[in-house]
Amino acid sequence: MSQVRDFDEYLKPCATFGEQQRENQLGLAVETSAARYLDERLEHLHEALDETCRLVVAGKPPDVGLHDRGLRIWPLDDATLAEANVLRPQAYDLMPHVKITDLLLEVDQ
């Protein structure tokens, strides 16, 4: 007996899927309509932009400023601990050195 089944056996029958989709009964945690999904994402983007605008006008966060030339975001300070910088080369030395082309060939195979 084979331990591998045909991929289609894992799927719902087309008729069942179509009926559940028409009745919006797929039970999925994601939106199944591309138009509704994009509308929701656009609404979320507008809310986030409005909140960002309110924060910038209020002077928060401190590394962001609104000037006559537009929005300015200052670079973050490097928060890497000195101990981590010492260990970084040691960690990279533990990894095998592989040419990217060899890796891509292996993945392709």
C-alpha angles and dihedrals in degrees: 000000000000120000091207122078128197109271092237090063089068092056130083114256110268093242092053092046093049093049093048091046093052090049092044089238101127091117093222123152091222133067111264096198113081092205093052091044092052091046090052092048091049091050090049090049092052091049091050092048091049091050091047090051091051091050094048093049089050091052095251128156096036094218093062128074137180113216137167088269094053140261118346123195117189118216118262120251115254104261095185112129117238089237090057091051089054092051096045097081090045091053092049090050089058092058120085115254107235129173111240091230091056090049092050091049091051092049090048091054 
